[in-house]
Amino acid sequence: APLDLTAPWPSLRRLISRLPDSVQPAPARTARVIGINADGEVVYDLFDPLGKDYNLVTSVQEYQGALYLGGLVETAWARAPRP
């Protein structure tokens, strides 16, 4: 993220944080869902690096072989087949 590049300069980070929201750096649009079994092993990792279909996934519910995704910035649920 662009803001991460300012880590060596804390005063610059503070200055950027005080800017109006309209000029704040926007987070990258990405989406990721990681499935983990009861043993803590990753069983699937779905990643959309561009976030073109859905963005900032915050919740996932599996139901009848499908994954339903929710997010803070989307206006609808997304449905994806469970891998």
Salt bridges, closest charged atoms under 4 A:
ASP45 OD1 - ARG32 NE 2.88
GLU62 OE2 - ARG82 NE 2.91
GLU74 OE2 - ARG29 NH2 3.70
